[in-house]
Amino acid sequence: MAPQPKPADDARPALADKALLTTGADYWGTHEVPALGVRRLRLSDGPHGLRVQDDDNPDHLGLGRSLPATCFPPAVTLASTWDPDLILSVGEALGREARFRGVDVVLGPGIEIKRSPLCGRNFEYYSEDPLLTGRLAAAMVRGIQSQGVAACLKHFACNTQETDRLRVSADVDERPLREIYLLAFELTIRDGHPWALMSAYNRINDVPASQNPWLLTRVLRDEWGFDGVVVSDWGAVSDPVAALEAGVDLRMPGQPQDTRVRDALADGSLDEKVLDRVAERLALLARRTQASARPAEVDVEAHHQVTRRAAAQGAVLLHNDANLLPLDPGTVGSVAVIGELARTPRYQGAGSSAVNPTRVVPALDALRGRLAGVASVGFAPGYTVTAEEGNDDLVAEAVRLAGTSDLAILFLGLPPAYEAEGRDRTTIDLPDAQIDLIRAVASANPRTVVALSNGSAVTTATWRDEVGAIVEFWLTGQAHGDSVADVLLGEVNPSGKLPETVPLRLEDTSSYLDFPGESGHVRHGEGIFVGYRWFDARRLEVDYPFGHGLSYTSFGYSDLDIAVHEADDLEALTVSVTLTNTGPRAGAEVVQVYVGDRSGVLLMPQRELRGFAKVRLEPGASQQVGIAIRRDDLEHYHPEVGWVFTGGPMEVSVGSSSRDIRLHGTVEVPGHPVEIPLTIWSPLGDWLGHPVAGPALRALIDARGGITGRLGDLLSSEVSANSALGSPIASVTQFPGFPVSIEEAEDVLNRL
Ligand code: BGC
C-alpha cells in the first residue's frame, strides 16, 4: 500500500521537535525539547581526556585549542596494564572532569581491534584480542558512568584503518566479524552497559556502517540488548533517513537546517514511530546522565597522579640484560639522558583525541629532579624529532656524553606525524636517524637503556641486541617523566604486558597484503587469524609475543588444576595455579589462560586468551589464583548455525605470555553438539548420516535397486568413496545411476 501523506509539520509542532532531536543543535550538543524530556546534552572527545572546545570555534580533528584537561594515558598504555581496577579508576577521574565541565557524553572508549600495526589510530584502541579489549573497556565504561556521564563506544565497527576511512568497505566474512571485530563491542556492552555508541564512517561488506540495519538494529539491539543512544561519527551519515531507519539516533555534527527528515515525515516515507524511538532513547540518556551533581572543582593534582600511576603500570619491560634496570640512584654515578623526546615528550597521539593538558612533565626534568644530589645527569638531544635524516653533530655530541657516563638512557619514539587520525603508518621501524643513533651510542656505552614512546608496535629486531634494556612506555599521558622515572628508578616494578604482538617484520603480519586495500575495498582475507592467532598458526617468530612483559622480580607457576563444569553451567572451567614471587622485589604478574579448542568442528586458532588475572605478591609469597572461564567466552561462530560451543578436548595453557607457557593440560569439556541444517547443497554423506533424512533417502534408493553405474563404482572404491560422499545431493541427483531425483530429495527435506 502506498504511504499516506501526513499533515505538514508546522501544523504538528511536536513532530518538528522530534525531527530536531535526530541531529545536533550544533557541533557538540543536542537540541533541548523539554516536552519530550530531553535537555541539551553536551558531547565531547574522548577517549583519554576531554577536548571541550570553545562553541564559537569548534572542529572535530583536534585542530582548535580546547580547555585544559588531564591527558590520561591513551588506550594502548591502559591496555598494557591488563588491570580492570586501575582502568576503572582512570574512568572515574575522566568522568569527574566531564561532570565538572558539564559534559554528558564522553566519546570513548575506542575499541577497534588492531588488525594491523600500521593503523594510525591504534594508540586510541586497546588490543588485537577481543576478550582483553572487552574486559578492559568495560571497566573504563563503568568508571566513566559511575560519575553520571555516558561513555560512547566507538567506532562501530571495523574502523581499523585511517586510509580512506570515510568510505572504505571492510570486506569481512561473518565468522571473523562476529568472533573478532564485533566481539570486542559485544563483550564491552555485556559487561559495561554503555549508554551510548558511535557508528563508524566506513562501510562493512559495502553497506555504510552508519546506515546498516543489520549492524545497528539486528545485532546491536535485538541480539545484544543495547538500550543506549547511537550517535553517528562526525559526518558519517550521508542519508539521514536511511541512517534513522537503520538505527542511528543522533546524527552529528548538528545539521538543523537539513530538511530531509522533515520532508520524509511529511510525505509519509518515514514513520513517526522511528522518531518516537529516538526521543525515548535521548530522554533516557538525559535521565541517566543527570544522576550526579556537578562538582564545584576538580582536583587537578590528584588526576595527574592517577595518570602517573596508570602510565607506570602500563610500561612494558621488553628486555633487561643482566638486570641493567632498575637504576640504583645510589650507585649509578653519572647518567647520559639522550634523545629530544626526553626534553619534548610525546605522550599522546594527534587528531580528535588530542587533549590540552593541565601540565606536562618531561623525562629529563623528572630524572634531574629525582637524581639531584646523588648522580649527575647530562643531556644531549641526539636527533630532531621530525627529521628522517640524522645530524652528525647531534650524534657526535650524544656519543661523547654516553662515552663519559656510567649509563645512557636513550629516549626514542615515533614522530607525531607517523601515527595520527586520518593517516596510517607505512613502516613499523623507528626513523632511520634514531636507529643510527642507537648504534652509535650503544657502541660508546654498552650500558644503554632504550625508553620508547610510540602508540603502536615498533620492531626492535634490528637493534635490540645492541642495548642492555628496552622499556616500551607507549604514550604515557601528561605525567610522562614522573611515570618514566618511577619505572627506571625501580619505585614501580614494571608489570605491563603487551596487548599487541610486536612483529619482527611488517611482512609477517596477517594483513600485510591486504592493508589498506584498493579501489575502496579492504579484504580481511586472514579471517579470524588476527594478531597472535596468525603468528601462532603460521609458527612465525616474533619480536615480542602478545602478553609479554618482564619484571624486576620473577614468578614461578605450579599446581595447575582444571575443574570442568556441567554442560549447562555458565562457567565451563575453573583454572587454578599457584603463583610464587621467586625474586627479590614485590611485583605483579598477569597470569594468562589460553584455550585451544581441539573439537575439530571449525578451523581453530592454536590458542586464544580466555581469562587472566593480575596478582601482586611480596618477595617469597605465594597465592592460589583461580580464573573462571565462561562458557560463552569459549564459543565460536559457526557460519551456518551461529555461536556454538560443542565441547570436546580443550588444551588449557597457563603462562606469563602467549609464548611463555608454564603449565598446560588437556581436558574433555561437555558442550552442546551442533546440528547443521540439511539443505539440497549438503553432501551425500551428511544426508545418509542424518537421523531422519538418512533412512528416508536410503528407503528410496533401496526400493529402486541401489546406486548403480559410475557413481556406484565410485562409492564402492576405497580411493574414491570419500569424494562421492562429499558431493552435494544437488549434484549427485544429476548423475545416471543415482535413483532419486532432486525433486524427491527436496520432498524429503520438506518433510523434515
Ligand atoms: C572521529 C571520532 C571523534 C569525532 C568528533 C571523528 O572524526 O572519528 O573519533 O569522536 O570526530 O571529534
Residues whose N, C-alpha, C, O or C-beta is under 5 A from the ligand:
A	BS01	BGC	D45 D59 H60 L61 L107 D233 W234 S352
